[in-house]
Every structure is written in structure tokens, then in C-alpha cells.
Amino acid sequence: MTMTGPADGAKSGDNAMPKDALNKPDQAASQLSGPAAPVLPSLTGAASETNRPSTNSNIGSSNSEIAVATTRSDLPSVDTKEPLAPPTPVNRPRKPTGPPSLHDLCKIGGTEFPTPRSNTVDQHMREEIKYMYMHEYADGLNKLLETQWYTTNGLDRLFANFQLQQQFAGTLELFSSTKNNNFDEYIRLPPTERKLVTELMLLPMKVANPNPGDTELQTVISRLHVLDCLLTGRVIQSSPTSLGGLPQPGMDTRQSHFWKFLGECITHATLCNPQYGVPSWSNAFDNASNALAQMKLVLDGLENRDVLYSMAVLRHLGPRHLQAIARAEGIAPDGQVERMRVAVAKKFLEDEASGAGTTQVIQRICGMLLTGLSHWQLL
């Protein structure tokens, strides 16, 4: 089915639909508002008549008592010339001075991997991990990065990493033990799964001594570098997905061109962000705009490209419009098209993160970008 790109406001789904049990976390997190806060007694009307201090309590005081109180020498004088002590400093968290890492984004919300019930991963749990990885995560990661590496090589790399197996097992146990009516448990699911998706996504980066002749692995690694920059706002000097650097026999030409332009857009778009000390925008804005235009020509109705393109729009045009959109400010006519593109891209990613994404990977990656926007104010 052909799908209109997100900048045009339309999207079609992939064939693989996620399991209902794993779609609940984000939907619950977006729909539930949490338990009602306890009602505190009013400060102006809660005190009883018997306990309320009388406003006439000093009427019975003698004049001598009042005189003593007003002439005591140990009371500070109003016009004393001694300097007042400085206020006690308040320890406030420092605002980040640069772009976060992927693991920094995963830490937002304070959720850690749940501890599995057992220190070992038995055969039954390994079968559950294998099933969930192959049916939920490998396919989603393949579609996101347009590769087959996670299906052909990822499972072996997963079972070679005992710590990741334990994290996977703890996450599955959290899924199975979460009750439908427990909001505190529900809100842990999306950030926990986001961390798991990130660890699984980075498996190619953990291959020791990768073979330079393994073009599939090298291609995945280069695309992971681009996605890292896209999510975190990290500055790169040159595109890791240039056509000359990574030829791969049989690769779809339009696919390779999409990733080439995405890499170029990220390179220029990060240079357009003056927050990180870049002194001049020079021609970077126009170059990034051209790369975006070329990307739009090869979206081909694929969900992953719609998502990545929308992220690139936010990174490139967001600094000029996101804050104004949040404040509902007016805009000159010549900026209306740009602002509309930013608003449509942001809404598209919000919908994908809230359950419209056809894989768990897409949902969590979109949620990661939006979390970075709201907590780190990268743009």
C-alpha cells in the first residue's frame, strides 16, 4: 500500500502489527492521568473554632509585659547596619550544556531494568526471549534500519551477552506481572521497553573486531551513527552514509539515496543549531533544506522513512518554530509553511509513539525523540 509522507499529513501502516499486550503501555501512559491527589484541608477554612488561635489573645496582657517586650536589648534593631547573612544556596539540577547520549535519553524518567526473579536464565526463559526478540524486536529493527542483520545475526549476539539476557528477562517478567488497573506499574512499561529496544538496537556496535568486508554490518553501523545524531542532536562533520563510502551489492538505489540524504541533512541541521556554540549558520540551512527535499522524493510510502524524515524536519526547522508553537504565538505569512511542517511532523511522531506505530521499535524510538525534546530542550 502506498503511503503519503508525514509532511503531507498521511501515513499507511506496515504489515506487521505489534501484540496488543505490548501496545498497552504507551496507550495507558497517554490516556491515564494517574491516581487522584488526596484532598488537603483548606488553609483558610479547615481549622475548627476551638483550635483556631484567638485574634484577641494579647488583650489581657499587662502594659508592663508589653513594655518589657519592646525594650529588650537582645532584639535586633530595625535600622541595624550589620549586613544580613546570605541566603542558603539551593541545590538545583544543572541544565545540560550539550546534547545527551542515547543512554542519557533512556535514563529520563528514572526507570531501571527490573531485576529478574532468578540469577540464571533457564531454557524456558531463553525460549521466551527468542520468541519475543524474533517476532517483536528483530523485525522492527530490520524495518527501521532497512536491513536483515537483526534477524540473521542479532539473536546470536543477544545470547552471547548474559547481562542483556537478564535485562530482557526482567522486562518480560514486568510485562507479565503488570496489572491493568495499576497506573504506577503501567507507566514503567514504555521507558523500560525503550531501554531494551536501545540495547538491542546497538548490538551491531558491540561486535568485537568487525570484519571490514562485512558490508551488511558496516552499513547498519553507519545508519546507527546517523540515528544517534538524529535522536540526540550530536554534531557530526561528515555523513557516515555517503554513497562512496559503503557500496553494498544488491542494495536498493532509492534506499541508499534516502540514507545518503538523511546523513547529509543531519550533518547540516546540527550545524544550524547555534545552541552548541556554532558561530555561523553560513549555507548550512539551505543545504539541509535541499537534503530534506531530496529525502521527501524517496519516502516511497515506508513507515520508517516517514518517521526518520519527520525527525529530520524537527531537527532542522524545530529551533525556529517549536517554542513559538508551544506558546501559540503569531507568525509572519512567509513562515507559515515552515511552522505547519514542524507542527505536522511533531503530531505524526506523537501519534506513532502513542500506538499508531506498527512495531514496538517505531513506537519507542519516536517516544525517545519526543522525550529528548521535552526534557533536554535540545532545539
FIBADREN-831611 format. One record per residue (C-alpha): residue number from 0; x, y, z. Coordinates in Angstrom, 1 decimal. Example, Ala and Ser with C-alpha at 12.3 -4.5 7.8 and 13.67 -1.06 7.14 Angstrom:
2
PT     n        x        y        z
PT     0     12.3     -4.5      7.8
PT     1     13.7     -1.1      7.1
//
This chain:
379
PT     n        x        y        z
PT     0      0.0      0.0      0.0
PT     1      1.4      3.4     -0.9
PT     2      1.7      5.9      1.9
PT     3      1.8      9.6      1.8
PT     4      4.8     11.1      3.7
PT     5      4.3     12.6      7.1
PT     6      4.9     16.1      5.8
PT     7      1.7     15.7      3.8
PT     8     -0.2     14.6      6.8
PT     9     -0.9     11.0      5.8
PT    10      0.6      7.6      6.6
PT    11     -0.1      3.9      6.0
PT    12      0.7      1.0      8.2
PT    13      3.2     -1.8      7.8
PT    14      2.1     -5.4      7.5
PT    15      3.5     -6.5     10.9
PT    16      1.2     -5.4     13.7
PT    17      2.5     -5.4     17.3
PT    18      1.0     -7.5     20.0
PT    19     -1.9     -5.9     22.0
PT    20     -0.2     -6.7     25.2
PT    21      2.8     -4.6     24.3
PT    22      0.8     -1.8     22.8
PT    23     -0.9     -1.1     26.1
PT    24      2.0      0.7     27.8
PT    25      2.1      3.8     25.7
PT    26     -1.7      3.9     25.3
PT    27     -2.1      3.7     29.0
PT    28      0.6      6.3     29.7
PT    29     -1.1      8.7     27.2
PT    30     -4.7      8.2     28.4
PT    31     -4.4      7.7     32.1
PT    32     -3.8     10.8     34.2
PT    33     -2.7      8.9     37.3
PT    34     -4.4      8.5     40.7
PT    35     -6.2     11.5     42.1
PT    36     -4.2     13.5     44.5
PT    37     -5.5     13.4     48.1
PT    38     -7.7     16.4     49.0
PT    39     -5.9     18.6     51.6
PT    40     -7.8     20.7     54.1
PT    41     -8.2     24.3     53.2
PT    42     -5.7     26.6     54.9
PT    43     -8.3     29.2     55.3
PT    44    -11.3     27.2     56.4
PT    45    -10.1     23.9     57.8
PT    46     -9.3     24.9     61.4
PT    47    -12.0     24.4     64.0
PT    48    -13.3     27.2     66.1
PT    49    -11.9     25.6     69.2
PT    50     -8.4     25.2     67.8
PT    51     -8.2     28.5     65.8
PT    52     -5.9     31.0     67.8
PT    53     -7.8     33.9     69.0
PT    54     -7.1     37.3     67.5
PT    55     -7.6     38.9     70.9
PT    56     -5.1     36.7     72.8
PT    57     -3.0     39.7     73.8
PT    58     -5.8     41.9     75.1
PT    59     -5.3     40.6     78.6
PT    60     -1.5     41.3     78.7
PT    61     -0.4     44.0     81.1
PT    62      1.2     47.2     80.0
PT    63      4.4     46.3     81.9
PT    64      4.7     43.0     79.9
PT    65      4.4     44.9     76.6
PT    66      7.0     47.4     77.8
PT    67      9.5     44.7     78.7
PT    68      9.0     43.0     75.4
PT    69      9.6     46.2     73.4
PT    70     12.7     47.4     75.3
PT    71     14.7     44.1     75.4
PT    72     18.2     44.7     74.2
PT    73     18.6     41.3     72.7
PT    74     16.1     42.0     69.9
PT    75     17.6     43.1     66.6
PT    76     17.2     46.8     65.7
PT    77     15.3     47.6     62.5
PT    78     17.9     50.0     61.3
PT    79     21.0     47.9     62.3
PT    80     23.9     48.4     59.9
PT    81     25.2     44.8     60.2
PT    82     24.9     43.0     56.8
PT    83     22.3     40.2     56.6
PT    84     23.6     36.7     56.2
PT    85     23.4     35.5     52.6
PT    86     20.6     33.0     51.8
PT    87     21.4     29.4     51.9
PT    88     22.0     28.2     48.3
PT    89     19.5     25.8     46.8
PT    90     20.9     22.8     45.1
PT    91     19.1     22.7     41.7
PT    92     19.9     20.3     39.0
PT    93     22.1     21.8     36.3
PT    94     20.8     22.1     32.8
PT    95     22.7     20.0     30.4
PT    96     25.3     22.0     28.4
PT    97     25.3     19.8     25.3
PT    98     23.4     17.0     23.6
PT    99     22.7     13.8     25.6
PT   100     23.7     10.3     24.6
PT   101     21.2      7.6     23.7
PT   102     21.7      6.2     27.2
PT   103     21.0      9.6     28.7
PT   104     17.7      9.7     26.9
PT   105     16.9      6.2     28.3
PT   106     17.5      7.4     31.8
PT   107     14.9     10.1     31.7
PT   108     12.1      9.1     34.0
PT   109     14.4      7.2     36.4
PT   110     13.3      3.7     35.4
PT   111     15.9      1.0     35.7
PT   112     15.7     -2.5     34.3
PT   113     13.6     -4.7     36.7
PT   114     15.7     -7.3     38.5
PT   115     14.7    -10.8     37.2
PT   116     13.5    -13.4     39.7
PT   117     16.4    -15.7     39.0
PT   118     20.1    -15.0     38.7
PT   119     20.2    -17.5     35.8
PT   120     18.4    -17.6     32.5
PT   121     16.9    -21.1     32.2
PT   122     15.9    -22.8     29.0
PT   123     12.3    -21.8     29.3
PT   124     13.2    -18.1     29.6
PT   125     15.6    -18.4     26.7
PT   126     12.8    -19.7     24.6
PT   127     10.6    -16.7     25.6
PT   128     13.4    -14.3     24.9
PT   129     14.0    -15.9     21.5
PT   130     10.3    -15.7     20.6
PT   131      9.9    -12.1     21.6
PT   132     13.1    -11.0     20.0
PT   133     12.4    -12.6     16.7
PT   134      8.7    -11.7     16.5
PT   135      8.7     -8.2     18.1
PT   136     12.1     -6.6     18.0
PT   137     14.3     -8.1     15.3
PT   138     11.6     -7.4     12.6
PT   139     11.0     -3.9     13.9
PT   140     14.7     -3.1     14.0
PT   141     15.2     -4.5     10.4
PT   142     12.4     -2.3      9.2
PT   143     13.7      0.8     11.0
PT   144     17.3      0.5      9.6
PT   145     16.3     -1.4      6.3
PT   146     18.5     -4.4      6.9
PT   147     18.3     -8.1      7.7
PT   148     21.2     -8.1     10.2
PT   149     19.0     -8.3     13.3
PT   150     17.3    -11.5     12.0
PT   151     20.4    -13.2     10.7
PT   152     22.9    -12.2     13.4
PT   153     21.2    -10.5     16.3
PT   154     20.0    -13.5     18.2
PT   155     23.5    -15.0     18.5
PT   156     24.8    -11.7     19.7
PT   157     22.0    -11.4     22.2
PT   158     22.6    -14.9     23.7
PT   159     26.3    -14.1     23.9
PT   160     25.5    -11.2     26.2
PT   161     24.4    -12.6     29.6
PT   162     23.7     -9.1     31.1
PT   163     21.4     -8.2     28.2
PT   164     19.6    -11.6     28.6
PT   165     18.9    -10.8     32.2
PT   166     17.6     -7.3     31.3
PT   167     15.4     -8.9     28.7
PT   168     14.1    -11.5     31.2
PT   169     13.4     -8.8     33.8
PT   170     11.5     -6.8     31.2
PT   171      9.4     -9.8     30.2
PT   172      8.6    -10.5     33.8
PT   173      7.5     -6.9     34.2
PT   174      5.2     -7.2     31.2
PT   175      3.6    -10.4     32.5
PT   176      3.1     -9.1     36.1
PT   177      1.7     -5.7     35.3
PT   178     -2.0     -5.3     36.3
PT   179     -4.4     -3.5     34.1
PT   180     -5.6     -1.2     36.9
PT   181     -2.2     -0.3     38.4
PT   182     -1.1      3.0     37.0
PT   183      2.2      3.0     38.8
PT   184      3.2     -0.2     37.1
PT   185      1.8      0.8     33.7
PT   186      3.9      4.0     33.5
PT   187      7.1      1.9     33.9
PT   188      6.5     -0.1     30.8
PT   189      7.3      2.4     28.0
PT   190     10.6      3.7     29.4
PT   191     11.7      0.1     30.4
PT   192     10.9     -1.2     26.9
PT   193     12.6      1.9     25.4
PT   194     15.8      0.9     27.2
PT   195     15.5     -2.7     26.0
PT   196     15.0     -1.5     22.4
PT   197     18.0      0.7     22.6
PT   198     20.3     -2.1     23.9
PT   199     19.1     -4.4     21.2
PT   200     19.4     -1.8     18.5
PT   201     23.1     -1.2     19.5
PT   202     24.0     -4.9     19.2
PT   203     25.9     -4.3     15.9
PT   204     28.1     -1.7     17.7
PT   205     29.2     -4.4     20.2
PT   206     30.6     -6.7     17.6
PT   207     34.3     -7.2     18.5
PT   208     36.8     -6.8     15.7
PT   209     34.2     -6.4     12.9
PT   210     35.2     -7.6      9.5
PT   211     35.7     -4.6      7.2
PT   212     34.5     -6.8      4.4
PT   213     31.1     -7.4      6.1
PT   214     29.2     -4.7      4.1
PT   215     25.9     -5.5      5.8
PT   216     27.3     -4.9      9.3
PT   217     29.2     -1.8      8.2
PT   218     26.0     -0.4      6.6
PT   219     24.0     -1.0      9.8
PT   220     26.7      0.6     11.9
PT   221     26.8      3.7      9.7
PT   222     23.0      4.1      9.9
PT   223     23.1      3.7     13.7
PT   224     25.5      6.6     13.8
PT   225     23.1      8.7     11.8
PT   226     20.1      7.7     14.0
PT   227     22.2      8.5     17.1
PT   228     22.8     12.0     15.8
PT   229     19.1     12.3     14.8
PT   230     17.9     11.4     18.3
PT   231     20.5     13.3     20.4
PT   232     21.3     16.4     18.3
PT   233     25.0     15.4     18.3
PT   234     27.1     17.3     15.8
PT   235     28.8     15.3     13.0
PT   236     31.2     16.7     10.5
PT   237     30.5     14.4      7.6
PT   238     27.8     11.9      6.7
PT   239     28.6      8.2      7.6
PT   240     26.1      7.1      5.0
PT   241     27.7      8.7      1.9
PT   242     27.3      6.6     -1.2
PT   243     31.0      6.4     -1.9
PT   244     31.9      5.0      1.5
PT   245     29.6      2.0      1.8
PT   246     28.8      0.3     -1.5
PT   247     26.6     -2.8     -1.0
PT   248     25.8     -5.2     -3.8
PT   249     22.1     -5.6     -4.4
PT   250     21.1     -2.6     -2.2
PT   251     18.1     -0.7     -3.5
PT   252     19.2      2.5     -5.1
PT   253     16.3      4.6     -3.6
PT   254     17.0      3.1     -0.2
PT   255     20.7      4.1     -0.3
PT   256     19.8      7.5     -1.6
PT   257     17.4      8.1      1.3
PT   258     20.1      7.3      3.8
PT   259     22.6      9.4      2.0
PT   260     20.3     12.4      2.1
PT   261     19.4     11.7      5.7
PT   262     23.0     11.7      6.7
PT   263     23.6     15.0      4.8
PT   264     20.6     16.6      6.4
PT   265     21.8     15.6      9.9
PT   266     25.2     17.0      9.2
PT   267     23.9     20.4      8.1
PT   268     20.9     20.5     10.5
PT   269     23.1     20.2     13.6
PT   270     25.4     22.9     12.3
PT   271     22.3     25.1     12.0
PT   272     21.7     24.9     15.8
PT   273     23.5     27.8     17.5
PT   274     22.9     26.4     21.0
PT   275     26.1     24.3     20.9
PT   276     28.4     27.2     20.0
PT   277     28.4     27.0     16.2
PT   278     29.4     30.6     15.3
PT   279     27.8     30.8     11.8
PT   280     24.9     29.3     10.0
PT   281     26.5     30.1      6.6
PT   282     25.0     27.9      3.9
PT   283     24.1     25.0      6.2
PT   284     20.4     25.9      6.4
PT   285     20.0     25.9      2.7
PT   286     22.0     22.6      2.3
PT   287     19.9     20.9      4.9
PT   288     16.7     22.2      3.3
PT   289     17.9     20.7      0.0
PT   290     18.7     17.4      1.6
PT   291     15.2     17.3      3.2
PT   292     13.6     18.0     -0.2
PT   293     15.6     15.1     -1.7
PT   294     14.6     12.8      1.1
PT   295     10.9     13.5      0.5
PT   296     11.3     12.2     -3.1
PT   297     12.3      8.8     -1.9
PT   298     10.0      8.2      1.1
PT   299      8.2      5.5     -1.0
PT   300      5.3      5.2      1.5
PT   301      7.5      3.4      4.0
PT   302      6.8      4.0      7.7
PT   303     10.4      4.0      8.9
PT   304     11.3      6.7      6.3
PT   305      8.3      8.7      7.2
PT   306      9.4      8.6     10.9
PT   307     13.0      9.4     10.1
PT   308     12.1     12.2      7.8
PT   309      9.7     13.7     10.4
PT   310     12.6     13.6     12.9
PT   311     14.8     15.4     10.5
PT   312     12.2     18.1     10.0
PT   313     12.1     18.7     13.7
PT   314     15.8     18.8     14.0
PT   315     16.2     21.2     11.1
PT   316     13.2     23.5     11.4
PT   317     12.3     23.0     15.0
PT   318     14.7     25.6     16.5
PT   319     12.8     28.3     14.6
PT   320      9.3     27.2     15.5
PT   321      8.8     24.7     18.3
PT   322      8.8     27.2     21.2
PT   323      6.5     29.6     19.3
PT   324      4.1     26.7     18.6
PT   325      4.0     25.8     22.3
PT   326      3.2     29.5     23.2
PT   327      0.7     29.8     20.3
PT   328      2.4     32.9     19.0
PT   329      1.6     34.5     15.7
PT   330      3.8     34.3     12.7
PT   331      4.5     36.2      9.6
PT   332      3.0     34.9      6.4
PT   333      6.4     33.8      4.9
PT   334      7.0     31.5      7.9
PT   335      3.6     29.7      7.9
PT   336      4.6     26.9      5.7
PT   337      7.7     26.0      7.8
PT   338      5.7     26.2     11.0
PT   339      3.0     23.9      9.5
PT   340      5.6     21.4      8.5
PT   341      7.0     21.4     12.1
PT   342      3.6     21.0     13.7
PT   343      2.6     18.1     11.3
PT   344      5.9     16.3     11.9
PT   345      5.6     16.6     15.7
PT   346      2.0     15.4     15.7
PT   347      2.9     12.5     13.4
PT   348      5.6     11.4     15.8
PT   349      3.4     11.8     18.8
PT   350      0.8      9.6     17.2
PT   351      3.4      7.0     16.3
PT   352      4.7      6.9     19.9
PT   353      1.2      6.6     21.3
PT   354      0.3      3.4     19.5
PT   355     -0.1      4.2     15.8
PT   356      3.4      2.9     15.1
PT   357      3.1     -0.6     13.6
PT   358      6.1     -2.0     15.6
PT   359      7.3     -1.6     19.2
PT   360     10.6     -0.3     17.9
PT   361      9.0      2.5     16.0
PT   362      6.8      3.5     19.0
PT   363      9.8      3.5     21.4
PT   364     12.1      5.4     19.0
PT   365      9.5      8.1     18.5
PT   366      9.0      8.3     22.2
PT   367     12.7      8.7     22.7
PT   368     12.9     11.7     20.4
PT   369      9.9     13.4     22.0
PT   370     11.3     12.7     25.5
PT   371     14.5     14.4     24.4
PT   372     12.7     17.4     23.1
PT   373     10.6     17.9     26.3
PT   374     13.3     17.2     28.9
PT   375     16.5     18.4     27.3
PT   376     15.1     21.2     25.2
PT   377     17.6     20.3     22.5
PT   378     16.0     22.6     20.0
//
